[in-house]
């Protein structure tokens, strides 16, 4: 009897392990809810040469290509498609490894609007830029082959401001009909704030003229973190005014949202995500993604007690380090000092002090 019990437990353990393994596309028929997916087929548009061309640069002969089969994609398939028998698609570029999953409070929105979610589980800011851009395009390419995806509801969800990957939708506007961003926006050129003397920390490589023209017809829903210091918020507004609007982007909406609701993956809320999807669903006004490419303000409140000071401080420190790595020392010093002032008893504050000392003369 004891041997039988041990054998039963062993079989259950093996079944559990197998259930956690990524599925292949041929095993997804009729599958709903969340699961992991392994892809092997690259999009014809994700070659290094194609990416270089779209970003206005020559292919780097020393750049290593990526192996798509080594990535693990998280997928959430709602319980049913829309009335037209098709799903919308949310194609995610996450800012950190392990953050490809759909946040808990956003799953009901995916169900409400019949949206399929796909994201790399190990596609954070530490990965090569060409891999991150390529996987975003590969994900959309494969999703449209596996599931019935509406050509009018293809949305890139950009959660990183790193260059060039944060500008992926500008280089591939033919693959999307809308863009949702909950990160500090940057532009193709440095934007200067005459009041504070600060500049945007990075600039995207300018896309080709034809891509830039097509990008102006996409819909953009940009979430503005109200918890950022005034310097960052002013630069955010200037990028919208002197970037998107000055370049005559036709459909741009900015929504102020309280920081913890939109800058910590584990505490993303559904309200701004819902409003963003509503806005994106109003388009496209001039047709959809070409067949040839196939295979309102949220009320604010005080931060939730569930969001620890350590989490908030670590997120702020990560942003400060990004400023340092890009050579934006003035912005970095402002951010580091704010961490020290706002989160004095955290490990992030201790690290901020050390980093502030290192860059004080830069």
MARNU-407506 format. One record per residue (C-alpha): y, x, z; residue in three letters. Coordinates in steps of 0.2 Angstrom, whole numbers, padded with zeros to 4 digits, always signed. Each point is the difference from the previous one (the first is absolute). Layout:
N
YXZALA;...
***
This chain:
362
+0000+0000+0000UNK;+0012+0014+0004UNK;-0004+0009-0016UNK;+0004-0016-0009UNK;+0016-0002+0008UNK;+0005+0018-0004UNK;-0005-0003-0018UNK;+0011-0016-0001UNK;+0015+0009+0008UNK;-0002+0014-0013UNK;-0001-0012-0015UNK;+0015-0009+0007UNK;+0010+0016+0001UNK;-0005+0005-0018UNK;+0005-0017-0006UNK;+0017+0002+0009UNK;+0003+0017-0007UNK;-0004-0006-0018UNK;+0011-0015+0002UNK;+0015+0012+0004UNK;-0003+0010-0016UNK;+0012-0003-0014UNK;-0006-0012-0013UNK;+0000+0003-0019UNK;+0009-0012-0012UNK;-0016-0007-0005UNK;-0004-0006+0018UNK;+0016-0009+0003UNK;-0004-0017-0009UNK;+0004-0014+0011UNK;+0005+0011+0014UNK;+0015-0005+0010UNK;+0009+0006+0016UNK;+0002+0019+0003UNK;-0012+0014-0005UNK;+0001+0018-0007UNK;-0002+0004-0019UNK;-0004+0016-0009UNK;+0007+0002-0017UNK;-0004+0012-0014UNK;+0009-0005-0015UNK;+0017+0007-0003UNK;+0014-0009-0009UNK;+0005+0007-0017UNK;+0017+0001+0008UNK;-0004+0011+0015UNK;-0003+0017-0009UNK;+0011+0014+0007UNK;+0007+0002-0018UNK;+0005-0019+0000UNK;+0008+0001+0018UNK;+0010+0016-0005UNK;+0006-0009-0016UNK;+0006-0015+0010UNK;+0009+0011+0013UNK;+0009+0010-0013UNK;-0009+0016+0004UNK;-0013+0012-0009UNK;-0018-0001+0006UNK;-0004+0013+0013UNK;-0015+0010-0006UNK;-0004+0006+0018UNK;+0000-0018+0007UNK;-0017-0006+0006UNK;-0005-0017-0007UNK;-0008-0012+0013UNK;-0017-0008+0001UNK;+0002-0019+0002UNK;-0018-0002+0006UNK;+0005+0010+0016UNK;+0013-0013+0005UNK;-0005-0015+0011UNK;+0010-0016-0005UNK;+0003-0014+0012UNK;+0000-0017-0008UNK;+0004-0018+0006UNK;-0005-0014-0011UNK;+0006-0017+0006UNK;-0012-0015+0001UNK;+0006-0007-0016UNK;+0010+0004-0016UNK;+0016-0010-0004UNK;+0000-0017-0010UNK;+0000+0010-0016UNK;-0017+0008+0005UNK;+0008+0017+0003UNK;+0006+0011+0014UNK;+0016+0009+0002UNK;-0001+0019+0004UNK;+0008+0010+0014UNK;-0003+0018-0005UNK;+0005+0011+0015UNK;+0007+0018+0002UNK;-0003+0004+0018UNK;+0011+0012+0010UNK;-0014+0007+0011UNK;-0019+0003-0001UNK;-0011-0014+0007UNK;+0014-0012-0003UNK;-0007-0009-0016UNK;-0006-0016+0010UNK;+0009-0016-0001UNK;+0010-0003+0016UNK;-0007-0014+0011UNK;+0016-0011-0002UNK;+0001+0002-0018UNK;-0018-0006-0004UNK;+0005-0019+0001UNK;+0014+0004-0012UNK;-0013+0007-0012UNK;-0010-0016+0002UNK;+0015-0011-0002UNK;+0005+0008-0017UNK;-0017+0004-0006UNK;+0004+0019+0000UNK;-0013+0014-0002UNK;+0005+0015+0010UNK;-0006+0018-0005UNK;+0004+0017+0008UNK;-0007+0017+0002UNK;-0005+0003+0018UNK;+0003+0019-0002UNK;+0016+0000-0011UNK;+0014+0005+0012UNK;+0015+0011-0001UNK;-0011+0016+0002UNK;-0009-0003-0016UNK;+0005+0007-0017UNK;+0014-0010-0009UNK;-0010-0001-0016UNK;-0015-0007+0009UNK;+0010-0013+0009UNK;+0008-0006-0016UNK;-0016+0000-0009UNK;-0009-0009+0012UNK;+0013-0014+0001UNK;-0002-0002-0019UNK;-0019+0001+0001UNK;-0001-0013+0013UNK;+0010-0013-0011UNK;-0010+0005-0015UNK;-0017-0003+0009UNK;+0005-0015+0009UNK;+0005-0009-0017UNK;-0018+0005-0006UNK;-0009-0006+0015UNK;+0009-0016+0005UNK;+0011-0013-0010UNK;+0017+0006+0004UNK;+0016-0009-0006UNK;+0011+0010-0012UNK;+0015-0008+0008UNK;-0004+0006+0018UNK;-0003+0018+0000UNK;+0009+0008+0015UNK;+0002+0018+0006UNK;+0002+0001+0019UNK;+0009+0017+0003UNK;+0000+0006+0018UNK;+0006+0018-0002UNK;+0016+0007-0006UNK;-0007+0017-0005UNK;+0004+0006-0017UNK;-0006-0002-0013UNK;-0014-0012+0005UNK;+0012-0012+0009UNK;+0007-0003-0017UNK;-0016-0004-0009UNK;+0005-0017-0005UNK;+0015+0007-0009UNK;-0012+0011-0011UNK;-0013-0014-0002UNK;+0011-0016-0002UNK;-0013-0006-0014UNK;-0013-0001+0014UNK;+0009-0011+0012UNK;+0011-0016+0000UNK;+0008+0003+0018UNK;+0002+0013+0013UNK;+0001-0002+0019UNK;+0006+0015+0010UNK;+0002+0001+0019UNK;+0007+0018+0000UNK;+0016+0009-0001UNK;+0005-0002-0019UNK;+0004+0016-0010UNK;+0007+0002-0017UNK;-0001+0011-0016UNK;+0016+0009+0006UNK;+0007+0005+0017UNK;+0011-0013+0007UNK;+0014+0005+0011UNK;+0007-0009+0015UNK;+0019+0004+0001UNK;+0002-0007+0018UNK;-0014+0011+0008UNK;-0001+0014-0013UNK;-0019-0003-0001UNK;-0010+0000-0016UNK;-0017-0009-0004UNK;-0013+0013+0004UNK;-0010-0001-0016UNK;+0001-0005-0018UNK;-0013-0007-0011UNK;-0003+0008-0017UNK;+0009-0011-0013UNK;-0012-0010-0010UNK;+0000-0001-0019UNK;+0013-0011-0007UNK;-0012-0013-0006UNK;-0008-0001+0017UNK;+0017-0001+0009UNK;+0005-0014-0011UNK;-0016-0009+0003UNK;+0001+0003+0019UNK;+0017-0009+0000UNK;-0009-0016-0004UNK;-0012+0001+0015UNK;+0003-0010+0016UNK;+0003+0011+0016UNK;-0001-0006+0018UNK;+0006+0014+0011UNK;-0002-0001+0019UNK;+0014+0008+0010UNK;-0005+0006+0017UNK;+0014-0006+0012UNK;-0006+0013+0013UNK;+0006+0015-0009UNK;+0016+0009+0005UNK;+0016-0004-0009UNK;-0001+0015-0011UNK;-0017-0005-0007UNK;+0005-0018-0002UNK;+0016+0005-0009UNK;-0009+0011-0012UNK;-0013-0015-0003UNK;+0015-0011-0005UNK;+0008+0013-0011UNK;-0017+0003-0009UNK;-0001-0019-0004UNK;+0019+0000-0005UNK;+0002+0016-0010UNK;-0018+0001-0006UNK;-0009-0017-0004UNK;+0015-0011-0002UNK;+0011+0013-0009UNK;-0014+0003-0012UNK;-0001-0019-0003UNK;-0017-0003+0007UNK;-0001-0019-0002UNK;-0010-0006+0015UNK;+0002+0009+0016UNK;-0001-0008+0018UNK;+0003+0009+0016UNK;-0007-0008+0016UNK;+0005+0007+0017UNK;-0015+0001+0012UNK;-0002+0006+0018UNK;-0008+0018+0000UNK;-0017-0003+0008UNK;-0003-0015-0011UNK;+0000+0011-0016UNK;-0001+0018+0004UNK;-0017+0001+0010UNK;-0015-0005-0010UNK;-0009-0007+0015UNK;+0015-0012+0004UNK;+0005-0005-0017UNK;+0004-0019+0001UNK;-0003-0013-0013UNK;+0018-0008+0000UNK;+0008+0013-0011UNK;-0016+0003-0011UNK;+0000-0019-0003UNK;+0018+0000-0005UNK;-0003+0015-0011UNK;-0014-0008-0009UNK;+0010-0016-0003UNK;+0014+0010-0008UNK;-0012+0010-0011UNK;-0009-0016-0005UNK;+0016-0007-0008UNK;-0002+0013-0014UNK;-0003+0007-0012UNK;+0014-0008-0010UNK;-0005+0007-0017UNK;-0019+0000-0001UNK;-0013+0010+0009UNK;-0008+0017-0001UNK;-0005+0003-0018UNK;-0018-0004-0005UNK;-0001+0017-0008UNK;+0000+0008+0017UNK;-0015-0009+0006UNK;-0019+0008-0001UNK;+0127-0064+0115UNK;+0003+0009+0016UNK;-0013+0002+0014UNK;+0006-0004+0017UNK;-0001+0016+0011UNK;-0006+0001+0018UNK;-0002+0014+0013UNK;-0015+0012-0004UNK;-0017-0006+0005UNK;-0007+0007+0016UNK;-0016+0004-0009UNK;+0009+0014-0010UNK;+0000+0015+0011UNK;+0015+0012+0001UNK;-0012+0014-0005UNK;-0004-0009-0016UNK;+0018-0003-0004UNK;+0005+0018+0005UNK;-0014+0007-0011UNK;+0005-0010-0015UNK;+0018+0006+0002UNK;-0006+0018+0002UNK;-0010-0001-0016UNK;+0016-0006-0009UNK;+0010+0014+0007UNK;-0013+0013-0005UNK;+0001-0007-0018UNK;+0018+0003+0000UNK;-0003+0018+0006UNK;-0013+0003-0013UNK;+0012-0006-0014UNK;+0014+0011+0007UNK;+0011-0014+0006UNK;+0004+0008+0017UNK;+0015-0010+0004UNK;-0010-0016-0001UNK;-0014+0008+0009UNK;+0011+0005+0015UNK;+0007-0017+0001UNK;-0017-0008+0001UNK;-0007+0013+0012UNK;+0014-0002+0012UNK;-0002-0019+0000UNK;-0019+0002+0004UNK;+0005+0011+0015UNK;+0013-0013+0006UNK;-0011-0016-0003UNK;-0017+0007+0005UNK;+0003+0013+0013UNK;-0017+0000+0008UNK;-0011+0001-0015UNK;-0009+0014-0008UNK;+0010-0003-0016UNK;+0016+0003+0010UNK;-0007+0017+0006UNK;-0004+0005-0018UNK;+0016-0007-0006UNK;+0009+0012+0011UNK;-0009+0015-0006UNK;+0002-0005-0018UNK;+0019-0003+0003UNK;+0002+0017+0007UNK;-0009+0008-0015UNK;+0012-0008-0013UNK;+0016+0000+0010UNK;+0008+0013-0011UNK;-0007-0006-0016UNK;
***
